[in-house]
Amino acid sequence: MTSARTTSRTWVLVLLLAVATSACGPRTKQQRQAYGEKRTDEATLLLNEATNHLRELNADRAEPVLAKAKEVLAHPDVDLSPEGEMLRSELAELQARVPRVREEKVRREKQAVAERERKELESRVEKQRDAVVEAMFAVNEALDALEAKDAGSAQVTAASDAIQRTRERLKAGKELEAKDEDYGASARSTERKLEQAEARLKQGRRVIDFVSGPLGGSQEAPELEKKARKEKDLAARLSLYTEVRDRHRLCASEAEKLLSEMPELARSPLPVKGRPMVLKAVVMGCKKKAGLTQRAVVKLEKARVKWEKAQAKREKAREKMEKLKAAREKAREAAKQKALARKRK
């Protein structure tokens, strides 16, 4: 850039030349030619300054300098200078450059703004992409935990919350999808992954509900069966065996339902503590246990019927004895009253 000091010196030189030439006007051709050369020297300095301004895309500062150069070169004595025509041509060229320089400055300013906006967008997209990747990583970790042997309701909640946080993160960057094509494609890919994660969550929740519900109830049945074998009261024993049977039946029916919903679980081990269990084997095992327990239930129900019949028979005999006893008491009372009547006569 041209320094303020250089510009000041240029104007001082122009002023001095103007004062000098006004003090003694040209008279002979030689004097006029010398004066014209001074004017061209003055114009050369002005044109150089204007060129520097235009090179710096500063048309506002170049225009007044070119106007001054035009004024200097307009003097007729400039025609006598060998450089006069060349300088006027240079002046015209620089004047023609002014609108183009203005356009170029506007173009570069727009380009700078666009570049700044592009970099800002890149920074926002990068930050947003990192946040989505981090959130999606948490989803995958939560889903893996959901399939662990000790998975329960806490893991279901954690996976659901992780998916929700990722959806919220995607929503926060929604406007960037239209502004950045690559990020838009990445966001759509993440949406598809979240749909798959939702499916895994639904499957995991369903399996955990089964494991903690019907299957867990079936696994607790042996303790009830032990208690039933020790129970002496027939009705209580039958109630316990019926509950054991119902738990195994529920386990089998829910396992079959789960298997029909998710056939892929036919050979996949369930997240159960202890020995891994395959759903198809669970169906067969619960059905078998339900069948065996049903035999005990049937046997106990027959025993109960037999006991109830015996109880009814005993009750009937008791009632008969009560009636006989009452009849005897009544006969004795009648005889007593009859004897008292005879004494009164």
Secondary structure, DSSP 8 states (H G I E B T S, - for coil): ---HHHHHHHHHHHHHHHHHHHHS---SHHHHHHHHHHHHHHHHHHHHHHHHHHHTT-HHHHHHHHHHHHHHHTSGGGGGSTTHHHHHHHHHHHHHHHHHHHHHHHHHHHHHHHHHHHHHHHHHHHHHHHHHHHHHHHHHHHHHHHTSTT--HHHHHHHHHHHHHHHHHHHHTHHHHHH-HHHHHHHHHHHHHHHHHHHHHHHHHHHHHHIIIIIHHHHHHHHHHHHHHH--SHHHHHHHHHHHHHHHHHHHHHHHHHHHH-GGGGSSEE--SSS-EEHHHHHHHHHHHHHHHHHHHHHHHHHHHHHHHHHHHHHHHHHHHHHHHHHHHHHHHHHHHHHHHHHH-
